Amino acid sequence: MIAGRVPAHPPPADRATVRRIAGAVAAAATLLAGIAAPAVHAQGRGPGGYPAKPVRLVTAGVPGGTTDIVARVVSPRWAEELGQTVLIDNRAGAAGLIARDVVARAAPDGYTLLMTNQAIVFAAALHPAGAEGLARDFAAVAWLGVSPNMLVANTALPARTVGELVSLLRSREVGYASGGVGSSTHVAMELFLRTTGARALHVPYKSAGAGITDVVAGHVHFMISTLPAALPYVRNGKLRAIALTGAQRSPALRDLPTLAEVGVRGYLFDTWYGIFGPASLPVANVNWINGTVNRSLADGTLRERLGESGVDAGTGTPEFFRRMVREDVSRWTRAMKDIGIRPE
């Protein structure tokens, strides 16, 4: 067995007391031109008649990337609750910095929101201002759910199991892809390498999606990807799935073991997804938007579609989400310092 010192995520029981997760099975859909139009109108408008025009959801990823997938699955049902069209605006690059900057500078009126994963926490953990700086720039609006990550490799790599991969990494130089320094895919892999005592060459990309493309093509050998982004490539045989990083197997890939099952102890890494707004977004608007998201996620069909993409849907209050973000920044600030990840 391989013992690790840095847990990549709090124990499942800790999160279970503060989150509600549901998962099921169906398919993630892509919306034409990134537009989700409401099929029916919400029962009532929000503060000041909000929203009186379409809402722009800026996603910190490329089309087909994880945050984009989650945004496109959630937005049609959410548009019904909003009573307005949701426009998805992909702003990839710099480990999510470009998308975050767009929203941080936007008017705090609720018409420009950010869809991201916990890369926003990693960015804060690498910044001297930490959680305080994150709170100065963003208002935590709604938590959407969580998914495990997946260790995947090019199909030509001579390693089909975690043990074979670790032996390979200890014997020769192998490159791994990530979505950039400080991205979730970078942090997840560095923790894996530290836990297993292996080494690999870091090859950062503009986005995790670009990294997956090059792993498929064989330009780089392997990576730890979010489950929704890598799942289509695994299903069509273009990527080899080796193990999941979560506490339990996923309904989306029931036969794929977790790292813990194959002997990698002390490693747990999930990726959460959420919506943020500009820091000065009025509390009344934050609460109203949170309610529309939660009602959307209560829909069984939507949860099934998220589950098919490997995402366990979850809901919570803005305060729950703010507290989770603060705790994550504190934890990851310590962990990233311990494993030697520094800003470029």
C-alpha positions as CSV (number, residue, x, y, z in Angstrom):
1,M,0.0,0.0,0.0
2,I,1.1,3.5,-0.7
3,A,0.6,6.0,2.2
4,G,-0.1,9.7,1.5
5,R,0.3,12.6,3.9
6,V,-1.8,15.3,2.3
7,P,-5.5,14.5,1.9
8,A,-6.8,16.1,-1.3
9,H,-10.3,16.6,0.1
10,P,-12.0,16.5,3.5
11,P,-13.4,13.1,4.5
12,P,-16.8,12.3,2.9
13,A,-18.6,12.4,6.3
14,D,-17.5,16.0,6.8
15,R,-19.1,17.1,3.5
16,A,-22.1,14.9,4.0
17,T,-23.3,16.9,6.9
18,V,-23.5,20.2,4.9
19,R,-24.4,19.1,1.4
20,R,-27.1,17.3,-0.4
21,I,-25.9,15.2,-3.3
22,A,-28.0,13.3,-5.8
23,G,-26.8,11.4,-8.9
24,A,-28.4,9.4,-11.6
25,V,-27.9,8.4,-15.3
26,A,-28.8,10.1,-18.6
27,A,-26.8,12.3,-21.2
28,A,-25.2,15.8,-21.2
29,A,-26.5,17.9,-24.1
30,T,-24.9,20.7,-26.1
31,L,-27.0,23.8,-26.8
32,L,-27.0,25.5,-30.1
33,A,-24.8,28.7,-30.0
34,G,-24.6,28.5,-26.2
35,I,-28.1,29.9,-25.7
36,A,-30.7,28.5,-23.2
37,A,-34.1,30.0,-23.7
38,P,-36.8,29.6,-21.1
39,A,-39.6,27.2,-22.1
40,V,-41.8,28.7,-19.5
41,H,-41.6,31.8,-17.3
42,A,-40.8,31.8,-13.7
43,Q,-43.6,32.4,-11.3
44,G,-42.3,35.8,-10.3
45,R,-39.5,38.3,-10.9
46,G,-36.7,39.0,-8.5
47,P,-35.7,42.2,-6.8
48,G,-36.4,45.3,-8.9
49,G,-38.0,43.2,-11.7
50,Y,-34.8,41.2,-12.2
51,P,-34.1,39.7,-14.7
52,A,-35.4,42.0,-17.4
53,K,-33.0,40.8,-20.0
54,P,-30.8,37.8,-20.8
55,V,-28.3,36.7,-18.2
56,R,-24.7,36.1,-19.4
57,L,-23.0,33.1,-17.8
58,V,-19.2,33.4,-18.3
59,T,-17.6,29.9,-18.1
60,A,-14.0,29.5,-17.2
61,G,-13.3,26.9,-20.0
62,V,-13.5,26.0,-23.6
63,P,-16.6,24.5,-25.3
64,G,-16.7,20.9,-24.3
65,G,-14.6,21.5,-21.2
66,T,-16.0,20.6,-17.8
67,T,-17.4,23.9,-16.7
68,D,-18.9,24.3,-20.2
69,I,-20.5,20.9,-20.0
70,V,-22.1,21.6,-16.6
71,A,-23.2,25.1,-17.6
72,R,-24.9,23.8,-20.8
73,V,-26.7,20.9,-18.9
74,V,-27.9,23.2,-16.2
75,S,-28.8,26.4,-18.1
76,P,-32.0,25.2,-20.0
77,R,-33.8,24.3,-16.8
78,W,-32.3,27.3,-14.9
79,A,-33.6,29.6,-17.7
80,E,-37.1,28.4,-17.0
81,E,-36.8,29.4,-13.3
82,L,-35.2,32.8,-14.3
83,G,-37.8,33.5,-16.9
84,Q,-35.0,34.7,-19.1
85,T,-32.5,33.4,-21.6
86,V,-29.1,32.3,-20.4
87,L,-26.2,33.1,-22.7
88,I,-23.1,31.0,-22.2
89,D,-19.9,33.0,-22.8
90,N,-16.7,30.8,-22.9
91,R,-13.6,32.6,-21.7
92,A,-10.8,30.1,-21.5
93,G,-7.2,30.6,-20.5
94,A,-4.8,31.4,-17.7
95,A,-6.3,28.7,-15.4
96,G,-9.6,30.6,-15.3
97,L,-8.2,34.1,-14.7
98,I,-9.6,35.5,-17.9
99,A,-13.2,34.5,-17.1
100,R,-12.8,35.6,-13.5
101,D,-11.6,39.0,-14.5
102,V,-14.6,39.5,-16.8
103,V,-17.0,38.9,-14.0
104,A,-15.1,40.7,-11.3
105,R,-15.2,43.9,-13.4
106,A,-18.8,43.6,-14.5
107,A,-21.6,45.7,-13.1
108,P,-23.1,44.1,-10.0
109,D,-26.6,43.8,-11.4
110,G,-26.8,40.0,-11.8
111,Y,-26.6,40.0,-15.6
112,T,-23.0,38.8,-15.7
113,L,-22.3,35.7,-13.6
114,L,-19.4,33.3,-13.4
115,M,-19.6,29.5,-13.8
116,T,-16.4,27.9,-12.5
117,N,-15.0,25.0,-10.5
118,Q,-12.7,25.1,-7.5
119,A,-9.9,26.5,-9.7
120,I,-11.1,29.8,-8.3
121,V,-10.0,28.5,-4.8
122,F,-6.6,27.4,-6.1
123,A,-6.0,30.9,-7.6
124,A,-6.9,32.5,-4.2
125,A,-4.6,30.0,-2.4
126,L,-1.7,31.1,-4.6
127,H,-2.4,34.8,-4.0
128,P,-1.2,36.7,-0.9
129,A,-4.7,38.1,-0.3
130,G,-6.2,34.6,0.0
131,A,-9.8,34.3,0.9
132,E,-10.1,38.0,1.7
133,G,-9.1,38.8,-1.8
134,L,-11.6,36.3,-3.3
135,A,-14.4,37.9,-1.2
136,R,-13.4,41.4,-2.4
137,D,-13.9,40.3,-6.0
138,F,-16.7,37.8,-5.9
139,A,-20.0,36.9,-4.2
140,A,-20.6,33.2,-3.8
141,V,-24.1,32.6,-5.3
142,A,-24.9,28.9,-5.7
143,W,-23.2,25.5,-5.4
144,L,-24.1,23.1,-8.1
145,G,-22.5,19.8,-7.2
146,V,-19.3,17.7,-7.3
147,S,-17.6,15.1,-9.4
148,P,-14.5,12.9,-8.9
149,N,-11.6,13.3,-11.2
150,M,-10.2,10.5,-13.4
151,L,-6.7,9.3,-14.1
152,V,-6.5,8.8,-17.8
153,A,-3.7,7.9,-20.3
154,N,-3.1,7.7,-24.0
155,T,-4.1,4.3,-25.2
156,A,-0.5,3.5,-26.4
157,L,1.1,4.1,-22.9
158,P,2.2,0.8,-21.5
159,A,0.3,1.1,-18.3
160,R,-3.2,-0.1,-17.7
161,T,-3.3,0.0,-13.9
162,V,-2.2,2.5,-11.2
163,G,0.7,0.1,-10.2
164,E,2.0,-0.2,-13.7
165,L,1.8,3.6,-14.2
166,V,3.7,4.3,-11.0
167,S,6.4,1.8,-11.9
168,L,6.6,3.5,-15.3
169,L,7.0,6.9,-13.8
170,R,9.7,5.8,-11.5
171,S,11.7,4.2,-14.4
172,R,11.6,7.0,-17.1
173,E,10.5,10.5,-17.8
174,V,6.8,10.8,-18.8
175,G,4.8,14.0,-19.3
176,Y,1.5,14.9,-17.9
177,A,-0.9,17.6,-19.1
178,S,-2.8,20.1,-17.0
179,G,-5.0,23.2,-17.5
180,G,-2.2,25.4,-16.3
181,V,-0.2,26.2,-13.2
182,G,-2.5,26.2,-10.2
183,S,-5.4,24.6,-12.1
184,S,-7.4,21.7,-10.5
185,T,-5.8,19.3,-12.9
186,H,-2.3,20.5,-11.9
187,V,-2.9,20.3,-8.2
188,A,-4.6,16.9,-8.5
189,M,-1.6,15.4,-10.3
190,E,1.0,16.9,-8.0
191,L,-0.8,15.4,-5.0
192,F,-1.0,12.1,-6.8
193,L,2.8,12.2,-7.5
194,R,3.6,13.2,-4.0
195,T,1.4,10.5,-2.5
196,T,2.8,7.7,-4.7
197,G,6.4,8.9,-4.7
198,A,6.5,9.1,-8.5
199,R,7.7,11.8,-10.8
200,A,6.5,13.2,-14.1
201,L,7.1,16.2,-16.3
202,H,4.5,18.9,-16.1
203,V,3.2,20.2,-19.4
204,P,0.7,23.1,-18.8
205,Y,-1.9,24.0,-21.4
206,K,-4.2,27.0,-21.9
207,S,-7.0,24.8,-20.7
208,A,-7.6,21.3,-19.5
209,G,-9.6,20.6,-22.7
210,A,-6.5,21.4,-24.8
211,G,-4.5,19.0,-22.6
212,I,-7.0,16.2,-23.1
213,T,-6.8,16.7,-26.8
214,D,-3.0,16.2,-26.7
215,V,-3.2,13.2,-24.5
216,V,-5.6,11.6,-27.0
217,A,-3.2,12.5,-29.8
218,G,-0.2,11.1,-27.9
219,H,1.7,14.4,-27.7
220,V,1.7,14.0,-23.9
221,H,1.2,10.8,-22.0
222,F,-1.4,11.1,-19.3
223,M,-3.3,13.5,-16.9
224,I,-5.8,13.7,-14.1
225,S,-8.9,15.2,-15.7
226,T,-12.3,16.1,-14.4
227,L,-14.7,13.3,-15.1
228,P,-17.2,15.1,-17.3
229,A,-14.4,16.4,-19.7
230,A,-12.7,13.0,-20.2
231,L,-15.7,10.7,-20.1
232,P,-16.7,11.0,-23.8
233,Y,-13.1,10.1,-24.8
234,V,-13.1,7.1,-22.5
235,R,-16.4,5.9,-23.8
236,N,-15.3,6.1,-27.4
237,G,-12.0,4.3,-26.7
238,K,-9.7,7.3,-27.4
239,L,-8.5,7.5,-23.8
240,R,-7.7,4.8,-21.2
241,A,-9.3,5.2,-17.9
242,I,-7.1,4.0,-15.0
243,A,-8.8,5.1,-11.8
244,L,-11.1,7.6,-10.1
245,T,-9.9,10.0,-7.5
246,G,-13.1,10.2,-5.4
247,A,-14.3,8.3,-2.3
248,Q,-16.5,5.9,-4.3
249,R,-17.1,4.7,-7.8
250,S,-19.2,6.8,-10.2
251,P,-22.5,5.6,-11.7
252,A,-21.1,7.0,-15.0
253,L,-18.3,4.3,-14.9
254,R,-19.3,1.6,-12.5
255,D,-16.5,-0.7,-13.3
256,L,-13.7,1.8,-12.8
257,P,-12.0,1.5,-9.4
258,T,-11.0,4.4,-7.1
259,L,-7.4,5.0,-6.2
260,A,-8.1,3.9,-2.7
261,E,-9.4,0.6,-3.9
262,V,-6.1,-0.1,-5.7
263,G,-3.9,0.8,-2.7
264,V,-3.3,4.6,-3.0
265,R,-4.2,5.6,0.6
266,G,-4.7,9.1,1.8
267,Y,-5.6,10.5,-1.6
268,L,-9.1,12.0,-2.2
269,F,-9.8,14.7,-4.8
270,D,-13.2,15.8,-6.0
271,T,-14.1,18.9,-8.1
272,W,-17.0,21.1,-7.2
273,Y,-18.9,23.5,-9.5
274,G,-20.5,26.8,-8.6
275,I,-21.8,30.2,-9.7
276,F,-20.3,33.5,-8.5
277,G,-21.2,37.1,-9.1
278,P,-19.4,40.4,-8.8
279,A,-18.6,41.2,-5.1
280,S,-21.1,44.0,-4.8
281,L,-24.1,42.0,-6.1
282,P,-26.9,42.9,-3.7
283,V,-27.7,40.2,-1.1
284,A,-31.3,40.2,-2.3
285,N,-30.3,39.3,-5.8
286,V,-27.8,36.7,-4.5
287,N,-30.5,35.0,-2.5
288,W,-33.1,35.1,-5.4
289,I,-30.7,33.7,-7.9
290,N,-29.6,31.0,-5.5
291,G,-33.3,30.0,-5.1
292,T,-33.7,29.7,-8.9
293,V,-30.6,27.5,-9.2
294,N,-31.7,25.3,-6.3
295,R,-35.2,24.8,-7.8
296,S,-33.6,23.8,-11.1
297,L,-31.4,21.3,-9.4
298,A,-34.4,19.7,-7.6
299,D,-35.6,18.6,-11.1
300,G,-35.0,14.8,-11.4
301,T,-34.3,14.9,-15.1
302,L,-31.6,17.6,-14.7
303,R,-30.0,15.5,-12.0
304,E,-30.0,12.5,-14.2
305,R,-28.3,14.5,-17.0
306,L,-25.6,15.7,-14.6
307,G,-25.2,12.2,-13.3
308,E,-24.6,10.8,-16.7
309,S,-21.8,13.3,-17.1
310,G,-20.3,12.2,-13.7
311,V,-21.6,15.1,-11.6
312,D,-23.5,14.6,-8.4
313,A,-25.9,17.5,-8.1
314,G,-26.1,19.5,-4.9
315,T,-27.8,22.5,-3.4
316,G,-27.1,24.9,-0.6
317,T,-27.6,28.4,0.6
318,P,-25.2,31.3,-0.3
319,E,-23.8,31.2,3.2
320,F,-23.1,27.4,2.9
321,F,-21.3,28.1,-0.3
322,R,-19.3,31.1,1.1
323,R,-18.3,29.0,4.1
324,M,-17.2,26.1,1.9
325,V,-15.1,28.4,-0.3
326,R,-13.4,30.0,2.7
327,E,-12.5,26.6,4.2
328,D,-11.2,25.4,0.9
329,V,-9.0,28.4,0.4
330,S,-7.5,27.9,3.9
331,R,-6.9,24.1,3.3
332,W,-5.5,24.5,-0.2
333,T,-3.2,27.4,0.8
334,R,-1.5,24.9,3.2
335,A,-1.6,22.0,0.9
336,M,-0.2,23.8,-2.2
337,K,2.6,25.3,-0.1
338,D,3.4,21.8,1.2
339,I,3.6,20.3,-2.3
340,G,5.6,23.2,-3.7
341,I,3.1,24.8,-6.2
342,R,3.9,28.4,-6.7
343,P,2.5,31.1,-9.0
344,E,4.3,31.7,-12.2
